[in-house]
Amino acid sequence: MQLKAMLVLAAFAIGITEGGAQSPAPNTCFPLNEMRAWKAADNKTLYIRVSADQYYRLDLVPSCPMLTFPTSHLITRTRGSDLICSAVDWDLSVSEGPPAAMPSPCIVKQMTLLTPEQAAAIPKKFKP
């Protein structure tokens, strides 16, 4: 019985190291203060530019309707480190310009570093 339990634990540990516990890929982290611009493609998709040629797509859930308003402002907050490496590092909300309504939270479900080809394929009106 102990051998069976050890085999199960070993298989579980191998699964975690091979794909279960994912660490950020190299060069996917950035300090929040390096974010240069953003544009919303719709109320669930946000493109951000970090530096001159690094782009990310943020997929939001549920929708964040105020993102597409012409006078919207993106509000970013940090607690502790300002290093952004994955979706859970984001604390976003959006508000309209003054006199502003209360900020509405935007929950990031997934953060994707875009390849140069993917970034080039962003429609011009949505490219930050």
C-alpha positions as CSV (number, residue, x, y, z in Angstrom):
1,M,0.0,0.0,0.0
2,Q,2.8,2.4,0.8
3,L,4.5,1.6,-2.5
4,K,1.2,2.5,-4.4
5,A,0.9,5.8,-2.4
6,M,4.5,6.7,-3.3
7,L,4.0,6.0,-7.0
8,V,0.9,8.2,-7.0
9,L,2.8,11.0,-5.3
10,A,5.7,10.6,-7.7
11,A,3.4,10.8,-10.7
12,F,1.7,13.8,-9.2
13,A,5.1,15.5,-8.6
14,I,6.2,14.8,-12.2
15,G,2.9,16.3,-13.5
16,I,3.5,19.5,-11.5
17,T,7.1,19.9,-12.7
18,E,6.3,19.1,-16.4
19,G,3.3,21.4,-16.8
20,G,1.0,21.8,-13.9
21,A,2.8,24.6,-12.1
22,Q,3.7,27.0,-14.9
23,S,6.3,29.6,-14.3
24,P,6.5,32.7,-16.5
25,A,8.5,32.3,-19.7
26,P,11.7,34.4,-19.9
27,N,11.1,38.0,-20.8
28,T,7.3,37.9,-20.1
29,C,7.5,39.9,-16.9
30,F,7.8,43.7,-16.9
31,P,7.5,46.5,-14.3
32,L,4.0,48.1,-14.5
33,N,5.6,51.6,-15.0
34,E,6.9,50.4,-18.4
35,M,3.4,50.1,-19.8
36,R,3.2,52.8,-22.4
37,A,-0.2,52.6,-24.0
38,W,-3.4,50.6,-24.2
39,K,-6.5,50.2,-26.4
40,A,-9.6,48.0,-26.1
41,A,-10.6,46.0,-29.0
42,D,-13.9,45.3,-27.3
43,N,-15.2,45.0,-23.7
44,K,-13.3,41.7,-23.2
45,T,-10.0,42.3,-25.0
46,L,-7.4,44.8,-24.1
47,Y,-4.1,45.4,-25.9
48,I,-1.2,46.9,-24.1
49,R,2.2,48.1,-25.3
50,V,5.3,47.8,-23.1
51,S,8.4,49.5,-24.6
52,A,8.5,50.2,-28.3
53,D,7.8,46.8,-29.6
54,Q,6.4,44.5,-26.9
55,Y,2.7,43.9,-27.0
56,Y,0.3,41.9,-24.7
57,R,-3.3,40.8,-25.1
58,L,-5.3,40.8,-21.9
59,D,-8.5,38.7,-22.0
60,L,-11.0,39.9,-19.4
61,V,-13.9,38.1,-17.7
62,P,-16.6,39.1,-17.3
63,S,-16.8,42.0,-19.7
64,C,-15.6,45.4,-18.7
65,P,-18.1,47.7,-20.6
66,M,-16.6,51.1,-19.8
67,L,-13.3,50.1,-21.6
68,T,-14.8,51.0,-25.0
69,F,-16.2,54.4,-23.9
70,P,-14.3,57.3,-25.6
71,T,-13.5,59.0,-22.3
72,S,-12.5,55.9,-20.3
73,H,-9.4,55.9,-18.1
74,L,-7.6,52.7,-17.2
75,I,-6.6,52.5,-13.5
76,T,-3.8,50.2,-12.4
77,R,-2.9,49.4,-8.8
78,T,-0.1,47.4,-7.3
79,R,0.2,45.8,-3.9
80,G,3.8,45.0,-3.1
81,S,5.9,44.4,-6.2
82,D,5.0,46.2,-9.5
83,L,6.3,43.3,-11.6
84,I,3.6,41.9,-13.9
85,C,4.2,38.3,-15.0
86,S,0.7,36.8,-15.3
87,A,-3.0,37.5,-15.2
88,V,-3.1,37.3,-11.4
89,D,-0.7,40.2,-11.1
90,W,-3.2,42.7,-12.6
91,D,-5.4,44.9,-10.5
92,L,-7.3,46.9,-13.1
93,S,-10.4,49.1,-13.1
94,V,-11.8,51.6,-15.6
95,S,-13.5,54.9,-15.1
96,E,-14.9,57.6,-17.2
97,G,-13.4,61.1,-17.3
98,P,-14.6,63.8,-14.8
99,P,-17.1,64.0,-13.5
100,A,-16.4,60.3,-13.3
101,A,-18.6,57.4,-12.3
102,M,-17.3,54.9,-9.8
103,P,-14.5,52.8,-11.2
104,S,-15.5,49.4,-12.5
105,P,-13.2,46.5,-11.9
106,C,-11.8,44.6,-14.8
107,I,-10.6,41.0,-14.1
108,V,-7.8,39.7,-16.3
109,K,-8.4,36.0,-17.1
110,Q,-5.3,35.6,-19.4
111,M,-2.3,37.6,-20.3
112,T,-0.6,36.7,-23.6
113,L,2.8,38.1,-24.8
114,L,2.3,38.5,-28.6
115,T,4.8,37.5,-31.1
116,P,6.0,40.2,-33.5
117,E,3.7,38.7,-36.2
118,Q,0.7,38.7,-33.9
119,A,1.4,42.3,-32.9
120,A,1.6,43.3,-36.5
121,A,-1.7,41.7,-37.1
122,I,-3.5,43.9,-34.6
123,P,-5.9,46.2,-36.5
124,K,-4.5,49.7,-36.6
125,K,-7.4,51.2,-34.7
126,F,-6.8,48.8,-31.8
127,K,-3.0,48.9,-31.7
128,P,-1.7,50.9,-28.7
